[in-house]
Amino acid sequence: MFRVQPPPPATPAPPVSDTLTVVELVNQFLLVKARADKSDRYLRALRNSLGKFMKGRAHKRIDEVTCAEIETWMTTAQWAARTQRGYVSDVRVMFNFAVRRGLLKVNPAAGVELPTEEPGEIQIFTPAESQQILNFARSYDLNICRALATRFFAGLRSIEAERMDEKYIGAKYIEVTAATAKGARARRRRLVTVQPNLRAWLDLGGELPVRGNKSNVWRDFTAAMTKATGIEWRDNGTRHSFCSYHLAKFENAGKTALESGHSEAMLFANYRQLVTPELAAEYFGIVPSRT
């Protein structure tokens, strides 16, 4: 009589990832993002935040990274709340990538308690500062001046100005296509009115997009501008200025939100500083000085 032999005991499944290290995961993640044609700006931001995360744990197995460890990393450096939230968000996205690829079972960053971000003061440029910056840009590089004019007076994001093509700049409107806005928060096509003072700046010439090494061209310009004028560059200052002065001039939140590519709620929460109609009129009266 034959006896049915019981099956051999199952071999314990190996860990999901017994060799992949943090640095290997970071490299895989960045490579996939680059192949997906993510923007240079986004990739630079990822390399910055993930580079900081790798310090002291580059060769640690990813399945050994804990939620508590990430929280300690987030708080020890004493970054501002916004920076903490941004860095942890990038780490969280990377570990989500690992989970989707079957490299991890659980995202250790999913349970990290993020700090509350206190609303900061929205920084804008005064009309006088805006005039000085554009005057300097005109003498420095006419292409940069042209890009800045679209940012000051049409509310284009920096990434949209970098990708803007001349064929989308018309006599009355600038068309921001979905492709131009790729990588920005809003990717819907929109038309922005060319205000008379913007037309005057565009008529100076120049060509978009600005050519050259995109990682340095704007850094070099802002450094030279600050040295020449004494005006400190403010991140998102051009866009915040446009939204603030546009709303004060036209008194139409729907129009401002539509042209800037935002909802009215976001416009009031994040992109507007209180300015007077008189200052708004001065801002949209900024034109090139006669030479």
C-alpha positions in Angstrom: 0.0 0.0 0.0 1.2 3.4 -0.9 1.1 6.1 1.6 0.6 9.7 0.6 3.6 11.5 1.8 2.8 14.9 3.4 4.2 17.8 1.5 7.5 19.2 2.8 7.2 22.2 5.0 6.9 25.4 3.1 10.1 27.3 2.9 9.7 30.6 4.7 9.3 33.4 2.2 12.3 35.7 2.1 11.9 39.3 3.1 10.4 41.5 0.5 13.7 43.3 0.1 16.7 41.7 1.7 19.4 43.6 -0.2 18.0 46.9 -1.5 19.5 49.9 0.3 18.2 53.4 0.7 20.7 54.7 -1.9 19.7 52.0 -4.4 16.0 52.9 -3.9 16.8 56.6 -4.4 18.7 55.9 -7.6 15.9 53.7 -9.0 13.2 56.2 -8.0 15.1 59.2 -9.6 15.8 57.2 -12.8 12.1 56.3 -13.2 11.0 59.9 -12.6 13.6 61.1 -15.2 12.3 58.6 -17.7 8.8 59.8 -17.1 9.9 63.2 -18.3 9.4 65.0 -15.0 10.6 68.6 -15.0 14.2 69.6 -14.2 13.0 71.7 -11.3 11.1 68.7 -9.8 14.1 66.4 -10.2 16.4 68.9 -8.6 14.0 69.2 -5.7 13.9 65.4 -5.3 17.7 65.1 -5.4 18.0 67.7 -2.7 15.4 66.3 -0.3 16.3 62.6 -0.8 20.1 63.5 -0.7 19.5 64.9 2.8 17.5 61.8 3.8 20.3 59.4 2.7 22.9 61.0 5.0 23.8 58.4 7.6 21.5 55.7 6.1 22.5 55.4 2.5 23.5 51.7 2.9 20.7 50.8 5.3 18.2 48.2 4.0 14.9 49.9 3.1 12.9 47.4 5.2 14.8 48.5 8.3 13.7 52.2 8.0 11.1 53.0 10.6 8.4 55.7 11.0 10.1 56.9 14.2 13.4 57.2 12.4 11.9 59.4 9.7 10.1 61.6 12.3 13.5 62.0 14.1 15.2 63.0 10.9 12.4 65.5 10.1 12.6 67.3 13.4 16.3 67.1 14.3 17.5 69.5 11.6 15.2 72.2 12.8 13.8 73.0 9.4 10.8 75.3 9.0 7.4 73.5 9.1 6.9 74.0 5.3 10.4 72.5 4.6 9.7 69.5 6.9 6.4 68.8 5.2 8.0 69.1 1.7 10.9 66.8 2.5 8.8 64.1 4.2 6.3 64.3 1.3 9.2 63.4 -1.1 10.3 60.6 1.1 6.8 59.3 1.4 6.3 59.3 -2.4 9.6 57.4 -2.8 8.5 54.7 -0.4 5.1 54.5 -2.0 7.0 53.8 -5.2 8.8 51.0 -3.4 5.5 49.5 -2.2 4.0 49.7 -5.7 7.1 47.9 -7.1 6.8 45.1 -4.6 10.1 46.2 -2.9 8.3 46.9 0.4 5.2 45.8 2.1 4.5 49.0 4.2 5.5 52.6 3.6 7.4 53.6 6.8 6.7 57.3 6.1 2.9 56.9 5.8 2.4 57.3 9.6 4.7 60.3 10.1 2.9 63.1 11.8 3.5 66.3 9.9 3.9 69.6 11.6 1.3 72.3 11.2 2.3 74.9 8.8 1.6 78.4 10.0 0.6 80.7 7.2 3.4 83.1 6.3 3.2 86.6 5.0 2.8 86.7 1.2 5.8 88.6 -0.2 5.3 90.8 -3.2 7.5 93.4 -5.0 6.6 97.1 -4.8 6.0 98.9 -8.0 9.3 100.7 -7.6 11.2 97.4 -7.0 9.4 95.8 -10.0 10.5 98.7 -12.2 14.1 98.4 -11.0 14.2 94.7 -11.6 12.9 95.0 -15.1 15.2 97.9 -16.0 18.2 95.8 -14.8 16.9 92.7 -16.7 16.6 94.9 -19.9 20.3 95.8 -19.8 21.4 92.3 -18.6 19.6 90.0 -21.0 16.5 90.9 -23.1 15.3 87.3 -23.1 15.3 87.3 -19.3 13.5 90.7 -19.3 10.8 89.2 -21.6 10.3 86.2 -19.4 10.1 88.4 -16.3 7.6 90.7 -17.9 5.3 87.7 -18.5 5.7 86.7 -14.8 5.1 90.2 -13.4 2.2 91.2 -15.6 0.6 87.9 -16.8 1.2 85.9 -13.6 3.1 83.1 -15.3 4.7 80.6 -13.0 8.5 80.5 -13.3 8.2 77.0 -14.9 5.6 78.3 -17.4 7.8 81.2 -18.4 10.7 78.9 -18.9 8.6 76.7 -21.2 6.7 79.5 -23.0 7.1 79.5 -26.8 6.7 82.6 -28.9 3.9 81.1 -30.9 1.7 81.3 -27.9 2.2 85.0 -27.3 -0.4 86.9 -29.3 -1.3 90.5 -29.6 -4.1 90.4 -27.0 -3.6 87.1 -25.2 -0.9 84.7 -23.9 -2.0 81.1 -24.2 -0.7 78.9 -21.4 -1.1 75.4 -22.8 -1.4 72.2 -20.7 2.1 71.2 -21.9 3.6 74.5 -20.9 2.0 74.1 -17.4 3.2 70.5 -17.1 4.8 70.0 -13.7 2.8 73.0 -12.3 -0.1 72.6 -9.9 -2.7 73.6 -12.6 -2.4 71.9 -16.0 -5.4 73.3 -17.7 -5.1 75.6 -20.7 -5.8 79.2 -20.0 -5.7 82.6 -21.7 -4.1 85.6 -20.0 -4.8 89.1 -21.2 -1.8 91.1 -22.4 -2.1 94.3 -20.5 -1.0 97.5 -22.2 2.2 97.8 -20.1 3.1 94.2 -20.7 2.7 94.8 -24.5 5.2 97.7 -24.1 7.8 95.3 -22.5 7.2 92.6 -25.1 7.7 95.1 -27.8 11.3 95.6 -26.6 12.1 92.2 -28.2 13.8 89.1 -26.9 12.7 85.6 -27.4 11.2 82.8 -25.3 12.0 80.3 -24.0 15.2 81.6 -22.4 18.1 79.5 -23.6 21.1 78.4 -21.7 21.8 76.3 -18.6 18.5 76.4 -16.8 20.0 75.4 -13.5 22.2 78.5 -13.4 20.8 81.2 -15.7 18.2 82.5 -13.2 20.5 82.0 -10.2 23.2 84.1 -12.0 20.6 86.8 -12.9 19.2 87.2 -9.4 22.6 87.3 -7.9 23.7 90.0 -10.3 20.4 91.9 -9.9 20.6 91.9 -6.1 24.2 93.2 -6.3 23.3 96.0 -8.7 20.0 97.1 -7.1 20.1 95.9 -3.5 16.7 94.2 -4.0 16.6 90.6 -2.5 14.9 88.2 -4.8 11.7 86.7 -3.4 10.6 83.2 -4.5 7.2 83.4 -6.1 7.3 87.2 -5.7 6.4 87.9 -9.3 3.3 85.7 -9.2 2.2 86.9 -5.8 2.6 90.5 -7.1 0.5 89.8 -10.2 -2.3 88.2 -8.2 -2.3 90.9 -5.6 -2.2 93.9 -7.9 -4.5 92.4 -10.5 -7.2 91.7 -7.9 -6.9 95.3 -6.5 -7.0 96.8 -10.0 -9.9 94.8 -11.5 -11.8 94.0 -8.3 -12.8 90.7 -9.9 -11.6 87.6 -8.0 -13.0 85.3 -10.7 -11.0 87.0 -13.5 -7.8 87.0 -11.4 -8.2 83.4 -10.5 -8.9 82.4 -14.1 -5.9 84.2 -15.5 -3.6 83.0 -12.8 -4.8 79.4 -13.1 -6.2 79.0 -9.6 -9.4 78.6 -7.7 -10.7 81.7 -5.9 -10.2 80.0 -2.6 -6.6 79.3 -3.3 -6.1 82.8 -4.6 -7.3 84.4 -1.4 -5.5 81.8 0.8 -2.0 81.8 -0.8 -1.5 84.3 -3.5 -2.8 87.6 -2.4 -1.4 90.5 -0.4 -3.6 93.5 0.4 -2.7 96.4 -1.8 -4.5 99.6 -2.6 -6.1 100.4 -6.0 -3.6 103.3 -6.3 -0.6 101.0 -6.0 -2.2 98.6 -8.4 -2.6 101.3 -11.0 1.0 102.3 -10.5 2.1 98.6 -10.9 0.2 98.1 -14.1 1.6 101.5 -15.3 5.2 100.2 -15.2 6.6 100.6 -18.7 10.1 100.6 -20.2 11.9 103.9 -19.6 13.0 105.8 -22.7 16.6 105.4 -23.6 
